[in-house]
Amino acid sequence: MSHKLIDHSPDLKRLRDEGYEISIKGSHILISNIPYVDNSKKVKFGTLVSVLTISGIKAGRPNNHVAYFQGEQPCNKDGSIISALIHGQNKSVLAKDIEVDRSFSNKPLGGYLDYYQKMTTYINIISGPAISIDNTLTPKTFRLVESGNSNSVFNYPDTNSSRAGISAISSKLEKYKIGIIGVGGTGSYLLDFISKCPVKEIRIFDNDEFQLHNAFRAPGTPEAETLKETPKKVDYWYGIYSRMHSNIIANSKYVIASNLNELDDLDFVFICIDNGESKKIIIEYLSKKEISFIDVGMGIELTENNSLIGIIRVTSSDEGNIDKIISKGRISFADGDENDEYGQNIQIAELNALNASLAVIKWKKMCGFYYDIDKEMHSLYSIDGNSIFNDDYEA
């Protein structure tokens, strides 16, 4: 992907063709072996880094004028700081394998037109004093540099994280193998959110067909022909989200006692089913295996004044601890099967999406992506009061 990106981008290709040591790592462009002068008037070599904007199959226009540097503060040949580069002096981590020592700010009128202009402008400012000391020095070494992005689970770079400067935080999610049991209303939104995370694997379980009513409480809009074919839910969702995430595994089956071992190597499981008996078996097994999980649920009712009220629930377990879940009855194991002819099982798209959002936020808190003050393990959102009640705090 990285070398193809360079080939398809005239500005990046020009940098490579002119001999700069250009590499692409995730959503960042790096040019290494740039000579510069430090404050003791010695020549050293550093690496210039920039967030990379991607448009289609090629580099877009730089979204800002800031650049980063791996190395000491570049100076003039007399050891004085180059004032045109002063911006930030703090070390920061842009991505898991990209740590920088400082940032630069040099903005031309109208901004930079492309990455060739941006990178060469900074390189000329940085290397000028060093070259004036030794005219044999050059940042154009014509050395081939391997671009590193082969291990990414995404089929295209995550420029959203790099643009926001949170790639290093997002990398906290990379080690997780995620299971989603049930990809109906809430489960399908969970898949939508999780597929945008750099998790190692997403394993989805469901044996139901994607039917007409599912289209009205799930992400996106299926074509009418798809609804006529009634594909399995997991196959339908795999066809969509595998476009982004390369490691989604679809299992057209219910999770039952005989196949619980398929959860053994997962790091985290989201439970999004109504069948109480199945849920109980799954939770007890996850507890035994010390696998962390989140169970979601909602109860929506019709009031006498012909409007809806209800509660949305997110209940969490860290490493399979279910003591409070059982002792306080946090999860009902009564059957809430949507095929029950006496049950309404009201689900609304925005409530399914909210249930999934709250669950993903809690999971990301448990991963350290979001800061977690209270460390609550049980949350209830009340629709009519627009309030959240938290309980079962970690000791």
N, C-alpha and C positions, 0 to 999 in steps of 0.2 A: 504494500500500500504506500509506504513512504517514498520509495524510489519512483513509483508510478506518479505520485503526487508531484514530485520534482519534475518529471518528464512532461507532465501536463500543464505546468505552471511556468510561463515564459520568464518571470522574474527569478524564481528559484533555480530554474535551469541555467539562466545566465550567470548566477552566482557560482554554480558548480562548474560551468564551462570555463569561467575565467580563473578557476583554480582555488576558490575559497573552500575551506574544509567544512562544508555544510552537511548537517545531519538533521533529521526530523525525529523527535522523540515525543510520541503521543501527539499533543497539540501545541508543541513548541518547536521553534527553529533555533538551532545552535550553530555558530561558526567558531571553530576553535583555532588555536595557534596564532592568536593576534598579538603581535609584539607591542609592548608599551613600556613606559618608563615609570619606576616607582619613586617614592619621595626621597630615596637615597641616590637617585640618578642612575640606578641600575636597570638594564633591560630585562624584562620578564615577558611571559606569554600568558594570555588569558582567553576566556571564551565569552563571546557575546550571545545573549539569549533574548528571544522575543516570543510572546504569545503569538500563535499562528491562527489566523482566520482562514477558514476553508469555505469555498463556495462551489458546490457540486464536486467535480473531480480535480479542482485546481485551487491554488491559494487565492483568497479574496484580497481586498484592500485591507491594510492594517487597521484595526479598530481603535488603536491609540498610538501615541508617539513614544511611550515609555519603553525602555530596553533595560536588560539586566546584565550583570557581569560576574563571571567567576574569576576572581583575582583581586589584587589590591587596587587602591584608588589610582587610576592613570594620572600621570603628571606631565608637566612640560619638561624639557630637557634640563632645566635648572632645578628640578625637584618641586616646583610649585604646582599646586592642584590646578587641573584644567577646569576653569570655572564653567565652561559650557556643558559640563557633564554632571555637575553637582545636583543630586536629588535625594536619594536615600542611602544611608550608610549601614543599614542593618542586614544581617544574614536572614534569609528566608528560604522556605522550601516551596518551590513552584509545583513540583510533582514528586512522586515517590523517589525518583532517581535524578532529580534536578534541584540541586541546592545552589543558591547564588549568594554572593557576598554584598552586593549593592545594586542600586538601580540608577538609571540615567534619565535625564529629561532634556531633550533637545527637539523642539517643535518648529518645523518650518511653517510658513504661512500657508494655510490650507491643508496642513497635515501631509503625511507621506502617501504618494500615489500607489506604491507597491513595495514589496519587501526588498527588492534590489536597491531602491532609493534609500529605504530606512536603514538597512544593514550597512551599506557602503558609507553612508553619511557618518554613522557612529564609528565604523572601522577607521575611516580617514582621520577623524578627530583623535581617536585613541592611539593609533599607530604612528601618526605624523611625527611626534617628537622622537620616537625610537628610530624611525627611518632616517631622520635628520642627523642622528648620532652615527648610524651605521647604514649606509645606503644599500647594503646587501640584504638587509632584512626585508621580508615581505609577508603579508598574510595570505598570499596566493601560493600555496605549497603544491597544489595539484595532487594531494594525497586523497585517496578514496576513503571516505568515512562511512561505516555501516550505520544505517538509520535504524534505531531500535523501536519497534512497535509490534514485533511478531507475536508477542504473547498476549496481546489485547483480546478480550472476549468480544469486543465490539467490531462490527464490520466496517465501521468508519470512525474517525477520531472523535473523542468527546471534547469538542471545542467549547461546550457550555461550561464545563468545570475549569478549563484553562482560562477562558475569558474572565471568569469570576475569581480566578486565583485560588480555587479550592481543590485542585487536583490531588494535592497531598492528603487532604482530608478524605476525599473520595476513595483514596487507595486503602483506607481502613476497611473497606467493604470487600476487598479483593479475595480474601481468604475463605469466604463463605460459600458453602453449597446450600442452596435454599430449596426447600420443598413447599409446594402450595397444594394443599389437599382440598379440592373443590374449586373449579374455575367458573362458577356461575356469576351472580351479580357482584358481590364483594371480591371474590377470588379473581375475577377477570381484571378488575381495577388494580388489585395487588400486583398481578402479572405485569400490567402496564407500567406501574411505578418501579417494580424490581428490575424489569428488563432494561431500564435506563441507568442501572447501577452496575459497577464493574465486578459483580459477584462471579465466582468461579463457575457456578453451574446453577441452573434453575430447573427443577424437576416438578412437573405438574401432573396431578392425578385427577381423573374424572372419567366416568364411563357414560355420562349423559350425552344426548344429542343437542346440538345448537338449534333451538327452535325459535319460532316467531316471537314469543314473549321475551326470550333472552335478548333479542335485539333492542328492546326498549329499556333495558337496565344494565347495559354493558357499554364499554368504550366504543367509539366509532360507529360506523353505519355499514352493515353488510349489504351486499347486492341482493336483489330479489332472487336471482338464480341460486345464490348460495343457500338461501333459506329453503328453497325447493329441494335442494340436495340433502338437507339436514345432516351435515357432517358431525362427527364427534366434536365436542367442545374443545378437547385438547388439540385435535388436529386443526381446527379452525384457528385457534389462537396461536398455535405453533407457526402456521403459515404467515401470520402477521408479524409476530414479534421476533421470529428468527431472522427477519430482515435487518434487525438492529443488533441483537445479541446472538452470538454464534454458538452458545452452549446451552440451549434449551432442549430438554428431553421430555417428550410427550408420552404419557402412560394412559392408555385407554382402559382404565380399570378403577374400581373402587378400592380404597385401602381397607382391607379386612384382616381378620386374624391370621389367615394363611399367607399373607404377603407383607406383613409388618416389617420383615427383615429388610425390605427395600428402603426403609428409612434410616438404616443403621449408620450409613456414612454421611448423613446430612448434618450440617452444623446448626441449622435453624429451620423450623417448620411453622408455616401459617396454616391454621385449621379453619376452613371456611365451609363447613357443612352443617346441616340441620339435624341429621339423624343422630339422636342422642346415644343410642347403643354403640354405634360405630365410633362416635366421638369419645366415649368413655374408654373403649378398647385402645384407641390411638393414644390418648393422653396417658393412660396407665403405662403403655409401652414406652412412650417418650420419657416418662419419669424414670422408669427402670433403666433406660439407656443414658440418662442424664443429658438429654438433648433439649436445648432451649426451644420454646415455642410461644406463639401467640394464638389465642382463640378469639374469633370475632363473632359478633351476633347482634341482632336487632329485634326489637319487638314494636311493631307499629299497629295502632288500633284506630278504629273509626269512632269519633265522639258523637254525642247526641246532636251537636250543632253542625254535623256533616263536615267535619274537618278531621285532620289526622294528628295524633299525638304519638309519642313513643320515645324509646331509649335506644341508644347505640352503645354497644359494649366492646371494650378491648381488655382482655385479661392475659397477663404475661406470666411466663415461668422462666426463671434463669436456671439453666442446667437441670431442668426437669423437676425442680422443687414445686410440689403441688400441695404442701401442707395447708396453706391458707385457702387455696382454691377449694379443697375438699371440706375443711373445717367450717368455712364460712359460706359454702354453697355458691361460690361465685359463678360456676358454670352449670347450667341445667342439662341433665342427661335425659330429659324427657324428649320424646320424638317430636320433631317439628317438620316432618317430611312434607314437602310441597305437594306431594301427590295425595295427601290427606284431604278427602272430599269435604271434611268439616272445618278444615283450617284455611284461613285467609292467606297467610304467609305474604303479607303486603311488603313489597320491595319497590323502592323508587331509586332511579339512577343516581341522583345527587346524594342520597343517603348511603347507598352502596359505596359511592366514591369517597364520601366522608369517612365511613367505617374503615375503608382501605387506607385512606390518608392517615388517620389516627394510628392505625396499626403499624404502618411503615415508619411514621415519626417515632413511635415507641421503639421499634426495632433499631432504628438508627441511633437512638439514645443509648441503647444497650451496647451498640458497637463503638460508641465514642464519637460518632459523626456529629451529633448534637450534644450540647452540654445538658446534663440532667441534674437538676437541683434536688427534686423530691424523691426520685427513683420509685415512683408509684408503680404498682404491678396490676392495678385494677382501675379502670376508668369508665365512667358512664356519662354520655352526653345526652342531655334532655332537650328535646326539640322545642317544646312549648316555652321553656324558660331560657333557652339558648345558654345553658350552663353546663360545665363539666365538673363532675364529682370524682375525686381521686381517693384511693384507699390502698391498703396493703403495702405500706412503704417498706423498702429493704431495711433490714436491721443495720 
